[in-house]
Amino acid sequence: MPDQLRPPDPGEDPAHLRRLLEDDPVDLYENAPCGYFSALPDGRVVKVNRTFCAWTGRAAGEVLGSRLQDLLDVGSRVFYETHLAPLLRMQGAVREVALDVVRVDGSLLPCLLNAVELRDPGGAPVLVRATVFEATSRRRYERALLAAQRAAAESEARSRALQQVVSEVSAATSARDVAEVVVSRSREAVGASGAGLWLAADRHPTARPGASVPPFELVAADGIPADLLSAMEAAAVGGAELVRGGGVHTVPLGVGIRAVWPALAAAMEETGQEALVIVPVDADSRHLGALVLLLGAAGDSELIDITEPGQRGSLAPADADLLATIGRQAGQALERVRLHEQAARQAQRSAFLLDAARLMASAGDVAETAERLAGLTVPRLADVCVIDLVTEQGLTRPAVRHGDPLRRGLAAELQERHLPHRGSLHPSVQAMELGRTVWIRELGERWLAEVTSDERHLEIARALDLVDLVCVPLLAEGRVLGVLTLGSDRRRGPFTAADVEVAEQLALQVSQVVDKAQRLELETRTSHTLQANLLPPAPPPVPGLAVAVRYLAASRGADVGGDFYDVVPLPGQRVALAVGDVVGHDITAAAVMGQLRSVYRALLADRPPPSAVVDRLQAGWSLFGLQRMATALFATLDPGSGRLLVASAGHLAPVVVAGGSARLLDVRPARMLGAPPAPAPAAEWAGVLAPGATLLLYTDGLVESRDADLDEGLARLLDAAARAGTADPDQLCDRLLAELAGGLRPDDVALLAITRSP
């Protein structure tokens, strides 16, 4: 109304302003800053303002008569039919309903619609009046807000995924555990259809030259079909791009991948994969391997993938950053668990080597050492252990051991047959000839056929099902003593470089033990030969006497010493008897003993009495050049009369056993041989050995011990001789040795028993 109008501002044209205000209702409808239209209940537009027509790019005649639904895009049309129209019927009005109107050029106009439904007195709908507001800026703001919210949610999800990865790999105790966590969590984090982790394979400088060693090995995989996984493994073995280092990069299915890996490209295309994402796994600037993810159709997902084909093969920068971080975390975790595993394995290996050293220290001969060592090695270090030794008779195989009870028969057959021969291609022979470790990491059919000796040997080699073989030569001071061969089957898996180092350390220990044992065996054989040649032969038969002799070497040290005995028939029906003990228990003592016995026999040519023998030996000891001192007892016995003469050079008195009793003869000893000569001649005991009595001559090894003095030992000897209950010298010797010389003996024992016939 005119009286309600504000006064015009200076400079305004009052007439023009009044004209505008008087035309306000029509102009406000037609040129309002919003669209107006009226429509019938079925949606046909019956009235529309100029603003709405201008927004849509249509003339009023094009809009009038059209249904509102036909002016909307597909989504808004569905919303109109299923939501807006029913709500308008129920409530009679709607507020701020978002719709997209299709312009004449096909573009969309975001709008907010307010509408009321006019009804007749009976409540039937008559007309719909609607107001339309352009919402382009608001929609842009809402979308930006939603995008920001989505980005924040995705960032939070990535943070949670990373935290979960860090938490789970921190609790992992093996490289496989780390790999499984990284594969599953990274796949979930970026929505990949599949994932696998390849790590660099272990190498060793002693591996067989030319052997095919895969540079990368699959450790864990998730969601990858079998055929596609095989193609990816083949590409990883080929190396290069698929598992290379560097940053996270995407390899789309295209001309490049088809040219390099046609089989992989075909498998990807068949399973609906569009790209590979390569995530390097590094630690301290060292490339450990790569995490490979597949982008494409998920074959094992229960959800419907609404992403259009051709749109799955891209990776958001934020996801790439997340995967790069996961790769670094995986590398650090792998290094940690590997260090832990190495420390644990090293402790186990050290314990194994310590046990092996203890075992070999307590073993006896070479064969026993080899057998016990093979039993320790299997299964702690290997599934198969073979020990071959070089002997004077050629190559021998003292030990073969297999950890599988079902295959031990095959191992026994290998031990009895199929020994490798010099010049063959067998790795054990190669190790001995080259003087270094030979590690075979690929036991293919062709290789087995080359190294086996016949068809049965090939059958056994196949049945063992070994995956690799380590042959370490046994060396001592440049001499080849044999070879230690260890094998690992498919259940255990291949050896590591650290396992080979343990095998080499074990071989070093074995070499030292075998060398020492072989030297000891040589010394033992030498000492036995020397002792057999130095001791007199079996005593000759003497009428009227029964004679028995015994010689026992000490339990420790060389089986040779300075104890001796002798029985020499003399002209005139007499018999010369001797027993002695050279100081020491070695080759020198045995040599002195042999010289002393030879000089003694030479002196018997003049048939001197026992005391004269002692005097002559003491006087000429320095002339004989003998290097050791000795005790000795010399006697002569007449079998017919029983007359007995005895002289001692520092030796123990003989024992006479008769009638169930035993006594020591009262022989006064002179100084031992090699000591400064005595001022007086040696004393000589004279007496008669009664018929049926037995004279015992012995060395101190029979009566001396570390836990009792000599008197106690002599008392035990007398007691044992009295209780023997026999006049047979052989039986008496056996019973005395069984009772007095059993167990460990610190010294040799020489025993001479002479029984005069009744």
Helices and strands as residue ranges (DSSP letters): G 2-4, H 14-22, H 24-30, E 35-39, E 45-48, H 50-56, H 60-63, G 68-71, H 74-79, I 80-84, H 85-91, E 93-102, E 108-119, E 125-134, H 136-171, H 175-190, E 194-200, E 216-222, H 226-237, G 240-243, E 249-252, H 255-260, H 262-270, E 273-283, E 286-296, H 317-362, H 366-380, E 384-391, E 394-402, G 405-407, H 408-416, H 427-434, E 438-440, H 445-451, H 455-464, E 466-476, E 479-489, H 497-534, E 545-552, E 563-569, E 575-582, H 587-603, G 604-606, H 610-624, E 630-637, E 643-649, E 655-658, E 661-664, E 685-688, E 694-698, G 700-702, H 710-723, H 729-740, E 749-756
